Structures are given as C-alpha cells and as structure tokens.
C-alpha cells in the first residue's frame, strides 16, 4: 500500500481531518487519534506511533476494554461473513486465516470461545509473519495467562498492529 499522508500533512490538519486520516489505525476507536492530535507535530513515524499508544494506555479501563473488544475474532463469524474492516481482512487473509482447514477452523472456534469466556474479550494478536499454526499455538498458550497479564498483552498487540497500519498509511 502506498502511503496516503506525510507527517507534515498530519501536522497541518485540524482535529477532525487528523482523526479521519488515521481512521482504522486503532480498530473502531477514533478517540485514540483524537487524543493524540494535541501532541502534534510528529517528527518521526515512531513518535506518532508512541503518541497514539500513550493515549491508548492512559485511557480509562472502560475505553481500553472497548478497544480490545472492537477487534474481531480470528477466523470468526465476522471474517466468514465478510464483515471485517479492510485492514483486519487484509491481515487475516495474509495470515491465511480465511483459508483454514476444517480442523484448524474448529480449533480456532473452540479456542476463541474458551478465550472469550476466560477473559471477556477476543484474542488479539498481530498476525503478520505468523502462520495459522503459530496463531493457534499462541492462542492456546495465552489461555493460560492471568487476566491482568492477558489484558496488557492484548493492548501491546493492538499497539503493534497500529504501528504496522501506520507504516502503510503514513510516509515518514
């Protein structure tokens, strides 16, 4: 994907334009970009990513939980029905999650259900560079985490996903 905006473009935008330019970086959560707008200008792409992550981490637990819950289950109903955002669809397709074998699909469904029951939110992992087997193994392993550790891990994974999405959209 060719970058759409430069950092200079973003720095010159009013808040609504800035939020619109970063739409989808944090899944269905424009409040993250809205909070980072006041921190402009950004000298580097990592500085922008850090500012966005800081807003996410400083948010109250209700907002953070909503952000985690905004992420779709891997190879879940939304994916099968074509209901993912463009970015999520691309990421899940890139990891081969939409081409699961029946056995892999059944494993993912069972693990997704167990994970959501244990933690109260969907499993979030930055899938780029991972195979379906890697993702299934991580999901099974992370089911053993404490709720507090898994909550922190989900936020870390969201920041990682956002960093990749930024790199695709913003020219440094």
C-alpha positions in Angstrom: 0.0 0.0 0.0 1.3 3.4 -0.9 1.4 5.9 2.0 -1.5 8.3 1.8 -0.2 11.1 4.1 3.0 12.6 5.2 3.8 13.6 8.8 3.8 17.2 7.6 0.3 16.7 6.2 -0.9 15.3 9.5 0.7 18.2 11.5 -1.2 20.7 9.5 -4.6 19.1 9.8 -7.4 20.2 12.2 -8.6 17.6 14.6 -11.5 16.2 12.5 -9.2 15.8 9.5 -6.5 14.2 11.6 -8.9 11.7 13.1 -10.3 10.9 9.7 -6.7 10.5 8.3 -6.0 7.9 11.0 -9.3 6.1 10.8 -8.9 2.4 11.3 -5.4 2.6 12.8 -7.0 1.7 16.1 -9.9 -0.6 15.3 -13.2 1.4 15.6 -11.6 3.7 18.2 -11.2 7.3 16.8 -10.8 8.6 20.3 -7.1 7.4 20.2 -6.3 9.7 17.3 -8.4 12.5 18.7 -6.3 12.3 21.9 -3.0 12.3 20.0 -3.9 15.3 17.9 -2.9 17.7 20.7 0.6 16.2 20.7 1.5 17.3 17.1 3.8 17.9 15.3 5.4 14.5 15.0 9.0 14.4 13.8 9.0 10.7 13.0 6.7 7.9 12.4 7.8 6.2 15.7 7.0 9.4 17.5 3.4 9.3 16.1 3.1 5.6 17.0 4.3 6.3 20.5 1.9 9.2 21.0 -1.0 7.1 19.9 0.0 4.3 22.1 0.4 6.7 25.1 -3.2 7.9 24.5 -4.4 4.3 24.5 -2.5 3.4 27.6 -3.7 6.5 29.5 -7.3 5.8 28.7 -9.7 4.6 31.4 -10.2 0.8 31.6 -13.7 1.1 30.0 -12.3 2.7 26.9 -9.4 0.2 26.8 -11.8 -2.7 27.1 -14.0 -1.4 24.3 -10.9 -1.0 22.1 -9.9 -4.6 22.7 -13.5 -5.8 22.1 -13.5 -3.8 18.8 -11.1 -6.3 17.4 -12.7 -9.2 15.5 -12.1 -12.8 16.5 -9.6 -14.5 14.2 -11.4 -16.5 11.6 -14.6 -15.7 13.4 -18.2 -15.0 12.2 -17.4 -11.5 11.0 -14.5 -12.8 9.0 -16.5 -15.6 7.4 -19.4 -13.2 6.6 -17.1 -10.6 5.1 -17.7 -8.1 7.9 -14.2 -7.1 8.8 -12.6 -3.7 8.3 -10.3 -3.6 5.2 -7.2 -3.6 7.4 -8.4 -6.6 9.5 -9.5 -8.5 6.4 -6.1 -8.0 4.8 -4.2 -9.0 8.0 -6.3 -12.2 8.5 -6.0 -13.1 4.8 -2.3 -12.5 4.9 -2.0 -15.0 7.7 -4.1 -17.5 5.8 -6.9 -17.4 8.5 -9.6 -17.2 5.9 -8.3 -20.4 4.3 -8.3 -22.6 7.4 -8.8 -26.3 7.0 -11.9 -27.7 8.7 -9.7 -28.9 11.6 -7.9 -25.6 12.0 -11.3 -23.7 11.8 -12.7 -26.0 14.6 -9.6 -25.4 16.7 -9.8 -21.7 16.3 -13.5 -21.6 17.1 -13.1 -23.7 20.3 -10.1 -21.7 21.4 -11.8 -18.4 20.6 -14.8 -19.4 22.7 -12.6 -20.6 25.6 -10.6 -17.4 25.5 -13.6 -15.1 25.4 -15.2 -17.0 28.3 -12.0 -16.7 30.3 -11.0 -13.1 29.6 -14.2 -11.4 28.4 -12.7 -10.1 25.2 -11.5 -11.5 21.9 -8.0 -12.9 21.4 -5.8 -10.1 19.8 -2.6 -10.9 18.1 -0.5 -9.1 15.5 -0.8 -11.8 12.8 1.8 -10.6 10.3 4.6 -13.1 9.9 2.7 -15.8 11.8 1.3 -19.0 10.3 -2.1 -20.4 11.1 -0.3 -23.0 13.3 1.6 -20.2 15.1 -1.6 -18.3 15.8 -3.4 -21.4 17.1 -0.4 -22.2 19.3 -0.2 -18.6 20.7 -4.0 -18.7 21.4 -3.7 -22.0 23.3 -0.6 -20.7 25.3 -2.2 -17.3 26.1 -5.3 -19.0 27.5 -3.0 -19.9 30.5 -2.2 -16.3 31.3 -3.6 -14.3 34.2 -6.4 -11.9 33.2 -4.2 -8.9 34.1 -1.2 -10.2 32.0 -3.5 -11.0 29.1 -5.1 -7.6 29.2 -1.7 -6.0 29.0 -0.7 -8.3 26.2 -3.8 -7.5 24.2 -3.0 -3.8 24.4 0.6 -4.4 23.4 -0.6 -6.4 20.4 -3.0 -3.6 19.4 -0.1 -1.1 19.5 1.9 -3.4 17.3 -0.9 -3.8 14.8 -1.4 0.0 14.8 2.3 0.5 14.1 2.1 -1.7 11.0 -1.0 0.1 9.9 0.6 3.5 10.3 3.7 2.4 8.3 1.4 1.5 5.4 -0.5 4.8 5.5 1.9 7.5 6.6 5.1 8.4 4.7 7.8 9.2 7.3 
